[in-house]
Amino acid sequence: MHGFRVMVPRFYLALLVGATASAAPGFPFFEPVQPPRPFQVMAHRGEAGQAPENTRPALKRCVEDGLEWAEVDVRLTRDGAHVLAHGERLAAGTNATATLAVSEHTLAELQQLDLGSAFAARYAGERLLSLPEGFGLAKGTLNLCLDCKAVVPEQLAQEILAAGMENQVIVYASLDQLQRVQAAAGGRVALMAKWHPAFALPAWAQTNRLAVVEIDANEITPAVTRSFHRLGVKVQTKNLGDWDRAEFWDRAIAAGVDFIQTDLPEELLAHALWQRVKRRPVQFSLHRGAGRYSPENTLPAF
């Protein structure tokens, strides 16, 4: 079993959405949720707690749950195709010890692998997504943050523009790769790099032509966010691992960040909502428990 999630009825999500957003000016990203929320949720590798990471159902779950962003990983196959894959190697079906290196095989070969069975039987036969296929799924419904593990920057820029995804994508990579994307895309694609307090603030972002900065959740403060916002640079906090809990969610929200990257998108939204709605106007009875996130009628579902 891959964990359980707190399911928030869309009635309550509407209450959270209704708050006035505090997004920074700057790059004009697509807004999947209307009216916009005060902060946007970025699901790490898609909803990887509910479906195989970086796959079609992981992205579809983000759309179905009303999330704004999915963070996905991009690698290059032997025949030069960009694909959605986090690790250097992909497991072959249910045998976790049998793996294939992404860089050593063609797209056609890698798309023969079963990426779903090891996660759950209902995902048997789920295949690797090429980046253009990912764009096709997300177009007009979901923004994508591309964590570039191994890419050809110029090719990546052209694929983003060809798909008409320039307002739905953030490219996260090394500074030298980002410069190449910037040149190839003519400044039409949003760039993001990691910022730490030791870097110059906020001139470092301007110098590198960044639309977004990523900041570790333990390093964010309201003053830092304001400094970037004054220049039209948006802020994403990385709330993963030990930082993926209420204490650090509250810290990021209080700092006024634009995006929060998390492995627990439903729990983050539920927590933020119940902080605002102290007394629930109505009560809900969930049929067979939270069956969307756990097996029905089981203790995790309850």
ChimeraX commands (.cxc) that place a marker at each C-alpha (Angstrom):
marker #1 position 0.00,0.00,0.00 radius 0.5
marker #1 position 1.35,3.43,-0.89 radius 0.5
marker #1 position 0.05,5.54,1.97 radius 0.5
marker #1 position -3.28,7.23,2.45 radius 0.5
marker #1 position -4.39,10.77,1.81 radius 0.5
marker #1 position -6.90,13.15,3.28 radius 0.5
marker #1 position -9.67,13.65,0.75 radius 0.5
marker #1 position -11.08,17.20,0.71 radius 0.5
marker #1 position -14.52,17.56,-0.89 radius 0.5
marker #1 position -14.56,20.07,-3.74 radius 0.5
marker #1 position -17.09,22.17,-1.81 radius 0.5
marker #1 position -14.36,22.96,0.69 radius 0.5
marker #1 position -11.74,23.39,-2.01 radius 0.5
marker #1 position -13.92,26.13,-3.43 radius 0.5
marker #1 position -13.75,27.96,-0.12 radius 0.5
marker #1 position -9.96,27.81,-0.20 radius 0.5
marker #1 position -9.82,28.87,-3.85 radius 0.5
marker #1 position -12.01,31.86,-3.12 radius 0.5
marker #1 position -9.31,33.64,-1.14 radius 0.5
marker #1 position -7.45,36.46,-2.88 radius 0.5
marker #1 position -4.26,35.22,-4.48 radius 0.5
marker #1 position -0.94,36.89,-3.68 radius 0.5
marker #1 position 0.92,35.84,-6.80 radius 0.5
marker #1 position 3.88,37.92,-7.83 radius 0.5
marker #1 position 3.81,39.81,-11.12 radius 0.5
marker #1 position 6.15,38.52,-13.78 radius 0.5
marker #1 position 5.93,35.51,-16.07 radius 0.5
marker #1 position 2.30,34.90,-17.17 radius 0.5
marker #1 position 1.69,31.28,-16.23 radius 0.5
marker #1 position -1.52,29.44,-17.10 radius 0.5
marker #1 position -3.97,29.32,-14.15 radius 0.5
marker #1 position -5.72,25.91,-14.06 radius 0.5
marker #1 position -7.72,26.76,-10.92 radius 0.5
marker #1 position -10.12,29.71,-11.05 radius 0.5
marker #1 position -10.19,31.89,-9.11 radius 0.5
marker #1 position -6.54,31.28,-8.19 radius 0.5
marker #1 position -5.58,30.03,-4.75 radius 0.5
marker #1 position -3.26,32.05,-2.45 radius 0.5
marker #1 position -0.55,29.48,-3.27 radius 0.5
marker #1 position -0.33,26.76,-5.88 radius 0.5
marker #1 position 0.41,23.09,-5.30 radius 0.5
marker #1 position 3.18,21.30,-7.22 radius 0.5
marker #1 position 2.90,17.51,-6.92 radius 0.5
marker #1 position 6.31,15.84,-6.88 radius 0.5
marker #1 position 6.59,13.46,-9.87 radius 0.5
marker #1 position 2.85,13.86,-10.31 radius 0.5
marker #1 position 0.63,12.24,-7.68 radius 0.5
marker #1 position 3.31,9.61,-7.11 radius 0.5
marker #1 position 1.69,8.39,-3.89 radius 0.5
marker #1 position -1.40,7.37,-5.83 radius 0.5
marker #1 position -0.01,6.20,-9.18 radius 0.5
marker #1 position 3.36,5.25,-10.68 radius 0.5
marker #1 position 5.57,8.34,-10.72 radius 0.5
marker #1 position 5.85,10.44,-13.89 radius 0.5
marker #1 position 3.21,8.35,-15.69 radius 0.5
marker #1 position -0.08,9.13,-17.37 radius 0.5
marker #1 position -2.25,8.27,-14.32 radius 0.5
marker #1 position 0.04,10.28,-12.01 radius 0.5
marker #1 position -0.58,13.36,-14.16 radius 0.5
marker #1 position -4.29,12.64,-14.60 radius 0.5
marker #1 position -4.71,12.41,-10.83 radius 0.5
marker #1 position -3.29,15.93,-10.52 radius 0.5
marker #1 position -5.92,17.24,-12.93 radius 0.5
marker #1 position -8.74,15.30,-11.26 radius 0.5
marker #1 position -7.74,16.57,-7.80 radius 0.5
marker #1 position -7.64,20.19,-8.96 radius 0.5
marker #1 position -3.89,20.75,-8.63 radius 0.5
marker #1 position -2.02,23.42,-10.55 radius 0.5
marker #1 position 1.37,21.79,-11.10 radius 0.5
marker #1 position 3.17,18.48,-11.51 radius 0.5
marker #1 position 6.94,18.27,-11.13 radius 0.5
marker #1 position 8.28,15.69,-13.58 radius 0.5
marker #1 position 11.78,14.47,-14.44 radius 0.5
marker #1 position 13.21,14.55,-17.96 radius 0.5
marker #1 position 15.90,12.26,-19.39 radius 0.5
marker #1 position 17.27,11.45,-22.83 radius 0.5
marker #1 position 17.04,8.07,-24.55 radius 0.5
marker #1 position 19.72,6.56,-26.77 radius 0.5
marker #1 position 17.90,7.77,-29.88 radius 0.5
marker #1 position 17.56,11.33,-28.58 radius 0.5
marker #1 position 14.00,11.36,-27.24 radius 0.5
marker #1 position 13.16,13.27,-24.08 radius 0.5
marker #1 position 11.15,11.06,-21.70 radius 0.5
marker #1 position 9.64,11.39,-18.22 radius 0.5
marker #1 position 11.88,9.34,-15.94 radius 0.5
marker #1 position 13.47,10.12,-12.60 radius 0.5
marker #1 position 16.19,7.48,-12.19 radius 0.5
marker #1 position 18.92,6.58,-14.63 radius 0.5
marker #1 position 17.41,3.09,-14.87 radius 0.5
marker #1 position 13.83,1.84,-15.22 radius 0.5
marker #1 position 12.55,-1.34,-13.59 radius 0.5
marker #1 position 11.29,-3.99,-15.99 radius 0.5
marker #1 position 7.81,-5.01,-14.85 radius 0.5
marker #1 position 7.41,-6.51,-11.38 radius 0.5
marker #1 position 11.07,-7.57,-11.20 radius 0.5
marker #1 position 12.74,-4.62,-9.46 radius 0.5
marker #1 position 16.21,-6.13,-9.96 radius 0.5
marker #1 position 15.85,-6.21,-13.76 radius 0.5
marker #1 position 16.41,-2.66,-14.98 radius 0.5
marker #1 position 17.24,-0.86,-18.21 radius 0.5
marker #1 position 19.34,2.29,-18.46 radius 0.5
marker #1 position 17.34,5.08,-20.08 radius 0.5
marker #1 position 20.38,6.45,-21.95 radius 0.5
marker #1 position 21.28,3.04,-23.40 radius 0.5
marker #1 position 17.92,2.17,-24.99 radius 0.5
marker #1 position 15.62,3.65,-27.59 radius 0.5
marker #1 position 12.24,5.16,-26.84 radius 0.5
marker #1 position 10.53,2.21,-28.54 radius 0.5
marker #1 position 12.45,-0.27,-26.38 radius 0.5
marker #1 position 11.74,1.59,-23.15 radius 0.5
marker #1 position 8.05,1.91,-23.94 radius 0.5
marker #1 position 7.80,-1.87,-23.89 radius 0.5
marker #1 position 8.42,-1.83,-20.13 radius 0.5
marker #1 position 5.57,-2.25,-17.66 radius 0.5
marker #1 position 5.97,0.64,-15.21 radius 0.5
marker #1 position 2.72,0.01,-13.37 radius 0.5
marker #1 position 2.57,-3.53,-12.06 radius 0.5
marker #1 position 5.17,-3.03,-9.33 radius 0.5
marker #1 position 3.04,-0.17,-7.95 radius 0.5
marker #1 position -0.40,-1.83,-8.07 radius 0.5
marker #1 position -2.15,-4.41,-10.21 radius 0.5
marker #1 position -4.63,-1.85,-11.53 radius 0.5
marker #1 position -1.74,0.00,-13.24 radius 0.5
marker #1 position -0.39,-3.05,-15.05 radius 0.5
marker #1 position 0.87,-2.19,-18.51 radius 0.5
marker #1 position 1.44,1.52,-17.81 radius 0.5
marker #1 position 4.11,2.79,-20.19 radius 0.5
marker #1 position 6.87,5.37,-20.17 radius 0.5
marker #1 position 5.77,8.79,-21.41 radius 0.5
marker #1 position 7.75,10.78,-23.95 radius 0.5
marker #1 position 7.91,14.49,-23.17 radius 0.5
marker #1 position 5.62,15.39,-26.12 radius 0.5
marker #1 position 3.09,12.85,-24.81 radius 0.5
marker #1 position 3.30,14.50,-21.38 radius 0.5
marker #1 position 2.67,17.86,-22.99 radius 0.5
marker #1 position -0.35,16.44,-24.78 radius 0.5
marker #1 position -1.84,15.28,-21.48 radius 0.5
marker #1 position -1.16,18.55,-19.68 radius 0.5
marker #1 position -2.10,21.03,-22.41 radius 0.5
marker #1 position -4.77,23.39,-21.09 radius 0.5
marker #1 position -5.20,21.49,-17.82 radius 0.5
marker #1 position -1.95,21.19,-15.83 radius 0.5
marker #1 position 1.34,23.07,-15.56 radius 0.5
marker #1 position 4.60,21.11,-15.61 radius 0.5
marker #1 position 7.86,21.80,-13.82 radius 0.5
marker #1 position 10.57,20.00,-15.82 radius 0.5
marker #1 position 13.42,18.78,-13.61 radius 0.5
marker #1 position 16.11,18.26,-16.24 radius 0.5
marker #1 position 18.21,15.23,-15.32 radius 0.5
marker #1 position 19.74,14.75,-18.79 radius 0.5
marker #1 position 18.53,16.89,-21.69 radius 0.5
marker #1 position 19.56,18.69,-24.88 radius 0.5
marker #1 position 18.60,22.27,-23.95 radius 0.5
marker #1 position 18.02,23.50,-27.50 radius 0.5
marker #1 position 15.85,20.49,-28.35 radius 0.5
marker #1 position 13.94,20.90,-25.09 radius 0.5
marker #1 position 13.20,24.56,-25.87 radius 0.5
marker #1 position 11.92,23.72,-29.33 radius 0.5
marker #1 position 9.69,20.91,-28.02 radius 0.5
marker #1 position 8.13,23.27,-25.47 radius 0.5
marker #1 position 7.44,25.91,-28.12 radius 0.5
marker #1 position 6.18,23.38,-30.68 radius 0.5
marker #1 position 3.66,22.09,-28.14 radius 0.5
marker #1 position 2.50,25.62,-27.28 radius 0.5
marker #1 position 3.41,24.97,-23.64 radius 0.5
marker #1 position 5.55,28.05,-23.00 radius 0.5
marker #1 position 3.04,29.41,-20.45 radius 0.5
marker #1 position 2.58,26.01,-18.76 radius 0.5
marker #1 position 6.19,25.05,-18.14 radius 0.5
marker #1 position 9.06,25.81,-15.79 radius 0.5
marker #1 position 12.50,24.49,-16.76 radius 0.5
marker #1 position 14.66,23.58,-13.75 radius 0.5
marker #1 position 18.28,22.83,-14.60 radius 0.5
marker #1 position 21.87,23.95,-14.10 radius 0.5
marker #1 position 22.60,27.59,-14.91 radius 0.5
marker #1 position 24.59,26.75,-18.04 radius 0.5
marker #1 position 21.74,24.60,-19.38 radius 0.5
marker #1 position 19.22,27.32,-18.55 radius 0.5
marker #1 position 21.26,29.84,-20.56 radius 0.5
marker #1 position 21.07,27.53,-23.57 radius 0.5
marker #1 position 17.29,27.12,-23.15 radius 0.5
marker #1 position 16.96,30.89,-22.83 radius 0.5
marker #1 position 18.84,31.47,-26.09 radius 0.5
marker #1 position 17.00,28.76,-28.02 radius 0.5
marker #1 position 13.55,29.85,-26.80 radius 0.5
marker #1 position 14.16,33.57,-27.19 radius 0.5
marker #1 position 13.19,34.23,-23.59 radius 0.5
marker #1 position 9.71,32.71,-23.99 radius 0.5
marker #1 position 10.21,29.84,-21.53 radius 0.5
marker #1 position 10.29,30.27,-17.74 radius 0.5
marker #1 position 13.54,29.29,-16.05 radius 0.5
marker #1 position 14.12,28.21,-12.45 radius 0.5
marker #1 position 17.22,27.46,-10.38 radius 0.5
marker #1 position 17.93,26.76,-6.72 radius 0.5
marker #1 position 18.58,29.75,-4.44 radius 0.5
marker #1 position 20.32,29.67,-1.07 radius 0.5
marker #1 position 20.83,32.56,1.39 radius 0.5
marker #1 position 24.54,32.62,0.53 radius 0.5
marker #1 position 23.70,33.85,-2.98 radius 0.5
marker #1 position 23.27,37.53,-3.85 radius 0.5
marker #1 position 19.68,38.61,-3.28 radius 0.5
marker #1 position 17.86,39.29,-5.49 radius 0.5
marker #1 position 20.36,40.30,-8.19 radius 0.5
marker #1 position 21.35,36.65,-8.68 radius 0.5
marker #1 position 17.92,35.86,-10.14 radius 0.5
marker #1 position 17.98,38.89,-12.42 radius 0.5
marker #1 position 21.47,38.12,-13.67 radius 0.5
marker #1 position 20.42,34.60,-14.61 radius 0.5
marker #1 position 17.07,35.71,-16.11 radius 0.5
marker #1 position 15.05,33.50,-13.81 radius 0.5
marker #1 position 11.26,33.61,-13.68 radius 0.5
marker #1 position 11.14,31.40,-10.57 radius 0.5
marker #1 position 13.53,30.45,-7.78 radius 0.5
marker #1 position 13.39,27.23,-5.79 radius 0.5
marker #1 position 14.14,27.61,-2.07 radius 0.5
marker #1 position 14.40,24.82,0.48 radius 0.5
marker #1 position 11.49,25.00,2.92 radius 0.5
marker #1 position 13.77,25.50,5.92 radius 0.5
marker #1 position 15.32,28.61,4.35 radius 0.5
marker #1 position 12.22,30.58,3.34 radius 0.5
marker #1 position 11.18,33.80,5.09 radius 0.5
marker #1 position 8.65,36.53,4.25 radius 0.5
marker #1 position 11.51,38.97,3.61 radius 0.5
marker #1 position 13.10,36.64,1.07 radius 0.5
marker #1 position 9.81,36.19,-0.80 radius 0.5
marker #1 position 9.13,39.93,-0.84 radius 0.5
marker #1 position 12.60,40.62,-2.26 radius 0.5
marker #1 position 12.01,38.31,-5.20 radius 0.5
marker #1 position 8.43,39.44,-5.73 radius 0.5
marker #1 position 9.55,43.06,-6.05 radius 0.5
marker #1 position 11.42,41.99,-9.18 radius 0.5
marker #1 position 8.57,39.88,-10.54 radius 0.5
marker #1 position 10.33,36.61,-9.68 radius 0.5
marker #1 position 8.08,33.88,-8.29 radius 0.5
marker #1 position 9.10,31.62,-5.41 radius 0.5
marker #1 position 8.70,27.86,-5.09 radius 0.5
marker #1 position 9.53,26.06,-1.86 radius 0.5
marker #1 position 10.77,22.50,-1.89 radius 0.5
marker #1 position 8.71,20.80,0.83 radius 0.5
marker #1 position 9.91,17.22,0.50 radius 0.5
marker #1 position 11.10,14.66,3.02 radius 0.5
marker #1 position 11.21,16.01,6.57 radius 0.5
marker #1 position 9.91,19.38,5.32 radius 0.5
marker #1 position 6.68,17.86,4.00 radius 0.5
marker #1 position 4.58,18.49,7.09 radius 0.5
marker #1 position 2.37,21.13,8.65 radius 0.5
marker #1 position 5.15,23.11,10.34 radius 0.5
marker #1 position 6.93,23.79,7.05 radius 0.5
marker #1 position 3.75,24.16,5.00 radius 0.5
marker #1 position 2.67,26.91,7.40 radius 0.5
marker #1 position 6.07,28.54,7.13 radius 0.5
marker #1 position 5.90,28.61,3.33 radius 0.5
marker #1 position 2.32,29.88,3.28 radius 0.5
marker #1 position 3.12,32.61,5.83 radius 0.5
marker #1 position 6.08,33.66,3.69 radius 0.5
marker #1 position 3.72,34.23,0.73 radius 0.5
marker #1 position 5.33,31.79,-1.68 radius 0.5
marker #1 position 3.76,31.11,-5.06 radius 0.5
marker #1 position 4.26,27.34,-5.34 radius 0.5
marker #1 position 4.78,24.56,-2.78 radius 0.5
marker #1 position 6.31,21.31,-4.05 radius 0.5
marker #1 position 5.08,18.34,-2.06 radius 0.5
marker #1 position 4.57,14.59,-2.04 radius 0.5
marker #1 position 1.34,15.12,-0.07 radius 0.5
marker #1 position -0.78,17.51,-2.16 radius 0.5
marker #1 position -4.15,16.46,-0.73 radius 0.5
marker #1 position -2.92,16.73,2.85 radius 0.5
marker #1 position -1.36,20.14,2.19 radius 0.5
marker #1 position -4.61,21.49,0.74 radius 0.5
marker #1 position -6.67,19.97,3.55 radius 0.5
marker #1 position -4.37,21.46,6.19 radius 0.5
marker #1 position -4.48,24.92,4.61 radius 0.5
marker #1 position -8.25,24.74,4.34 radius 0.5
marker #1 position -8.91,23.71,7.94 radius 0.5
marker #1 position -6.63,26.51,9.12 radius 0.5
marker #1 position -9.10,28.92,7.51 radius 0.5
marker #1 position -12.39,27.09,8.10 radius 0.5
marker #1 position -12.48,26.42,11.83 radius 0.5
marker #1 position -16.12,25.36,11.94 radius 0.5
marker #1 position -17.36,23.20,9.09 radius 0.5
marker #1 position -20.67,24.45,7.67 radius 0.5
marker #1 position -21.74,20.91,6.71 radius 0.5
marker #1 position -20.54,17.38,7.41 radius 0.5
marker #1 position -19.69,14.72,4.87 radius 0.5
marker #1 position -20.02,10.94,5.00 radius 0.5
marker #1 position -17.54,9.26,2.67 radius 0.5
marker #1 position -18.91,6.19,0.92 radius 0.5
marker #1 position -16.87,3.16,2.10 radius 0.5
marker #1 position -14.30,5.54,3.55 radius 0.5
marker #1 position -11.81,7.57,1.52 radius 0.5
marker #1 position -11.94,4.99,-1.23 radius 0.5
marker #1 position -10.23,7.20,-3.78 radius 0.5
marker #1 position -7.02,7.13,-1.77 radius 0.5
marker #1 position -7.12,3.73,-0.05 radius 0.5
marker #1 position -8.88,0.37,-0.51 radius 0.5
marker #1 position -12.55,0.76,0.37 radius 0.5
marker #1 position -13.75,-0.30,3.81 radius 0.5
marker #1 position -10.19,-0.65,5.17 radius 0.5
marker #1 position -8.62,1.03,8.17 radius 0.5
marker #1 position -6.53,3.39,5.98 radius 0.5
marker #1 position -9.72,4.41,4.15 radius 0.5
marker #1 position -11.39,5.23,7.46 radius 0.5
marker link #1:1,2 radius 0.2
marker link #1:2,3 radius 0.2
marker link #1:3,4 radius 0.2
marker link #1:4,5 radius 0.2
marker link #1:5,6 radius 0.2
marker link #1:6,7 radius 0.2
marker link #1:7,8 radius 0.2
marker link #1:8,9 radius 0.2
marker link #1:9,10 radius 0.2
marker link #1:10,11 radius 0.2
marker link #1:11,12 radius 0.2
marker link #1:12,13 radius 0.2
marker link #1:13,14 radius 0.2
marker link #1:14,15 radius 0.2
marker link #1:15,16 radius 0.2
marker link #1:16,17 radius 0.2
marker link #1:17,18 radius 0.2
marker link #1:18,19 radius 0.2
marker link #1:19,20 radius 0.2
marker link #1:20,21 radius 0.2
marker link #1:21,22 radius 0.2
marker link #1:22,23 radius 0.2
marker link #1:23,24 radius 0.2
marker link #1:24,25 radius 0.2
marker link #1:25,26 radius 0.2
marker link #1:26,27 radius 0.2
marker link #1:27,28 radius 0.2
marker link #1:28,29 radius 0.2
marker link #1:29,30 radius 0.2
marker link #1:30,31 radius 0.2
marker link #1:31,32 radius 0.2
marker link #1:32,33 radius 0.2
marker link #1:33,34 radius 0.2
marker link #1:34,35 radius 0.2
marker link #1:35,36 radius 0.2
marker link #1:36,37 radius 0.2
marker link #1:37,38 radius 0.2
marker link #1:38,39 radius 0.2
marker link #1:39,40 radius 0.2
marker link #1:40,41 radius 0.2
marker link #1:41,42 radius 0.2
marker link #1:42,43 radius 0.2
marker link #1:43,44 radius 0.2
marker link #1:44,45 radius 0.2
marker link #1:45,46 radius 0.2
marker link #1:46,47 radius 0.2
marker link #1:47,48 radius 0.2
marker link #1:48,49 radius 0.2
marker link #1:49,50 radius 0.2
marker link #1:50,51 radius 0.2
marker link #1:51,52 radius 0.2
marker link #1:52,53 radius 0.2
marker link #1:53,54 radius 0.2
marker link #1:54,55 radius 0.2
marker link #1:55,56 radius 0.2
marker link #1:56,57 radius 0.2
marker link #1:57,58 radius 0.2
marker link #1:58,59 radius 0.2
marker link #1:59,60 radius 0.2
marker link #1:60,61 radius 0.2
marker link #1:61,62 radius 0.2
marker link #1:62,63 radius 0.2
marker link #1:63,64 radius 0.2
marker link #1:64,65 radius 0.2
marker link #1:65,66 radius 0.2
marker link #1:66,67 radius 0.2
marker link #1:67,68 radius 0.2
marker link #1:68,69 radius 0.2
marker link #1:69,70 radius 0.2
marker link #1:70,71 radius 0.2
marker link #1:71,72 radius 0.2
marker link #1:72,73 radius 0.2
marker link #1:73,74 radius 0.2
marker link #1:74,75 radius 0.2
marker link #1:75,76 radius 0.2
marker link #1:76,77 radius 0.2
marker link #1:77,78 radius 0.2
marker link #1:78,79 radius 0.2
marker link #1:79,80 radius 0.2
marker link #1:80,81 radius 0.2
marker link #1:81,82 radius 0.2
marker link #1:82,83 radius 0.2
marker link #1:83,84 radius 0.2
marker link #1:84,85 radius 0.2
marker link #1:85,86 radius 0.2
marker link #1:86,87 radius 0.2
marker link #1:87,88 radius 0.2
marker link #1:88,89 radius 0.2
marker link #1:89,90 radius 0.2
marker link #1:90,91 radius 0.2
marker link #1:91,92 radius 0.2
marker link #1:92,93 radius 0.2
marker link #1:93,94 radius 0.2
marker link #1:94,95 radius 0.2
marker link #1:95,96 radius 0.2
marker link #1:96,97 radius 0.2
marker link #1:97,98 radius 0.2
marker link #1:98,99 radius 0.2
marker link #1:99,100 radius 0.2
marker link #1:100,101 radius 0.2
marker link #1:101,102 radius 0.2
marker link #1:102,103 radius 0.2
marker link #1:103,104 radius 0.2
marker link #1:104,105 radius 0.2
marker link #1:105,106 radius 0.2
marker link #1:106,107 radius 0.2
marker link #1:107,108 radius 0.2
marker link #1:108,109 radius 0.2
marker link #1:109,110 radius 0.2
marker link #1:110,111 radius 0.2
marker link #1:111,112 radius 0.2
marker link #1:112,113 radius 0.2
marker link #1:113,114 radius 0.2
marker link #1:114,115 radius 0.2
marker link #1:115,116 radius 0.2
marker link #1:116,117 radius 0.2
marker link #1:117,118 radius 0.2
marker link #1:118,119 radius 0.2
marker link #1:119,120 radius 0.2
marker link #1:120,121 radius 0.2
marker link #1:121,122 radius 0.2
marker link #1:122,123 radius 0.2
marker link #1:123,124 radius 0.2
marker link #1:124,125 radius 0.2
marker link #1:125,126 radius 0.2
marker link #1:126,127 radius 0.2
marker link #1:127,128 radius 0.2
marker link #1:128,129 radius 0.2
marker link #1:129,130 radius 0.2
marker link #1:130,131 radius 0.2
marker link #1:131,132 radius 0.2
marker link #1:132,133 radius 0.2
marker link #1:133,134 radius 0.2
marker link #1:134,135 radius 0.2
marker link #1:135,136 radius 0.2
marker link #1:136,137 radius 0.2
marker link #1:137,138 radius 0.2
marker link #1:138,139 radius 0.2
marker link #1:139,140 radius 0.2
marker link #1:140,141 radius 0.2
marker link #1:141,142 radius 0.2
marker link #1:142,143 radius 0.2
marker link #1:143,144 radius 0.2
marker link #1:144,145 radius 0.2
marker link #1:145,146 radius 0.2
marker link #1:146,147 radius 0.2
marker link #1:147,148 radius 0.2
marker link #1:148,149 radius 0.2
marker link #1:149,150 radius 0.2
marker link #1:150,151 radius 0.2
marker link #1:151,152 radius 0.2
marker link #1:152,153 radius 0.2
marker link #1:153,154 radius 0.2
marker link #1:154,155 radius 0.2
marker link #1:155,156 radius 0.2
marker link #1:156,157 radius 0.2
marker link #1:157,158 radius 0.2
marker link #1:158,159 radius 0.2
marker link #1:159,160 radius 0.2
marker link #1:160,161 radius 0.2
marker link #1:161,162 radius 0.2
marker link #1:162,163 radius 0.2
marker link #1:163,164 radius 0.2
marker link #1:164,165 radius 0.2
marker link #1:165,166 radius 0.2
marker link #1:166,167 radius 0.2
marker link #1:167,168 radius 0.2
marker link #1:168,169 radius 0.2
marker link #1:169,170 radius 0.2
marker link #1:170,171 radius 0.2
marker link #1:171,172 radius 0.2
marker link #1:172,173 radius 0.2
marker link #1:173,174 radius 0.2
marker link #1:174,175 radius 0.2
marker link #1:175,176 radius 0.2
marker link #1:176,177 radius 0.2
marker link #1:177,178 radius 0.2
marker link #1:178,179 radius 0.2
marker link #1:179,180 radius 0.2
marker link #1:180,181 radius 0.2
marker link #1:181,182 radius 0.2
marker link #1:182,183 radius 0.2
marker link #1:183,184 radius 0.2
marker link #1:184,185 radius 0.2
marker link #1:185,186 radius 0.2
marker link #1:186,187 radius 0.2
marker link #1:187,188 radius 0.2
marker link #1:188,189 radius 0.2
marker link #1:189,190 radius 0.2
marker link #1:190,191 radius 0.2
marker link #1:191,192 radius 0.2
marker link #1:192,193 radius 0.2
marker link #1:193,194 radius 0.2
marker link #1:194,195 radius 0.2
marker link #1:195,196 radius 0.2
marker link #1:196,197 radius 0.2
marker link #1:197,198 radius 0.2
marker link #1:198,199 radius 0.2
marker link #1:199,200 radius 0.2
marker link #1:200,201 radius 0.2
marker link #1:201,202 radius 0.2
marker link #1:202,203 radius 0.2
marker link #1:203,204 radius 0.2
marker link #1:204,205 radius 0.2
marker link #1:205,206 radius 0.2
marker link #1:206,207 radius 0.2
marker link #1:207,208 radius 0.2
marker link #1:208,209 radius 0.2
marker link #1:209,210 radius 0.2
marker link #1:210,211 radius 0.2
marker link #1:211,212 radius 0.2
marker link #1:212,213 radius 0.2
marker link #1:213,214 radius 0.2
marker link #1:214,215 radius 0.2
marker link #1:215,216 radius 0.2
marker link #1:216,217 radius 0.2
marker link #1:217,218 radius 0.2
marker link #1:218,219 radius 0.2
marker link #1:219,220 radius 0.2
marker link #1:220,221 radius 0.2
marker link #1:221,222 radius 0.2
marker link #1:222,223 radius 0.2
marker link #1:223,224 radius 0.2
marker link #1:224,225 radius 0.2
marker link #1:225,226 radius 0.2
marker link #1:226,227 radius 0.2
marker link #1:227,228 radius 0.2
marker link #1:228,229 radius 0.2
marker link #1:229,230 radius 0.2
marker link #1:230,231 radius 0.2
marker link #1:231,232 radius 0.2
marker link #1:232,233 radius 0.2
marker link #1:233,234 radius 0.2
marker link #1:234,235 radius 0.2
marker link #1:235,236 radius 0.2
marker link #1:236,237 radius 0.2
marker link #1:237,238 radius 0.2
marker link #1:238,239 radius 0.2
marker link #1:239,240 radius 0.2
marker link #1:240,241 radius 0.2
marker link #1:241,242 radius 0.2
marker link #1:242,243 radius 0.2
marker link #1:243,244 radius 0.2
marker link #1:244,245 radius 0.2
marker link #1:245,246 radius 0.2
marker link #1:246,247 radius 0.2
marker link #1:247,248 radius 0.2
marker link #1:248,249 radius 0.2
marker link #1:249,250 radius 0.2
marker link #1:250,251 radius 0.2
marker link #1:251,252 radius 0.2
marker link #1:252,253 radius 0.2
marker link #1:253,254 radius 0.2
marker link #1:254,255 radius 0.2
marker link #1:255,256 radius 0.2
marker link #1:256,257 radius 0.2
marker link #1:257,258 radius 0.2
marker link #1:258,259 radius 0.2
marker link #1:259,260 radius 0.2
marker link #1:260,261 radius 0.2
marker link #1:261,262 radius 0.2
marker link #1:262,263 radius 0.2
marker link #1:263,264 radius 0.2
marker link #1:264,265 radius 0.2
marker link #1:265,266 radius 0.2
marker link #1:266,267 radius 0.2
marker link #1:267,268 radius 0.2
marker link #1:268,269 radius 0.2
marker link #1:269,270 radius 0.2
marker link #1:270,271 radius 0.2
marker link #1:271,272 radius 0.2
marker link #1:272,273 radius 0.2
marker link #1:273,274 radius 0.2
marker link #1:274,275 radius 0.2
marker link #1:275,276 radius 0.2
marker link #1:276,277 radius 0.2
marker link #1:277,278 radius 0.2
marker link #1:278,279 radius 0.2
marker link #1:279,280 radius 0.2
marker link #1:280,281 radius 0.2
marker link #1:281,282 radius 0.2
marker link #1:282,283 radius 0.2
marker link #1:283,284 radius 0.2
marker link #1:284,285 radius 0.2
marker link #1:285,286 radius 0.2
marker link #1:286,287 radius 0.2
marker link #1:287,288 radius 0.2
marker link #1:288,289 radius 0.2
marker link #1:289,290 radius 0.2
marker link #1:290,291 radius 0.2
marker link #1:291,292 radius 0.2
marker link #1:292,293 radius 0.2
marker link #1:293,294 radius 0.2
marker link #1:294,295 radius 0.2
marker link #1:295,296 radius 0.2
marker link #1:296,297 radius 0.2
marker link #1:297,298 radius 0.2
marker link #1:298,299 radius 0.2
marker link #1:299,300 radius 0.2
marker link #1:300,301 radius 0.2
marker link #1:301,302 radius 0.2
view
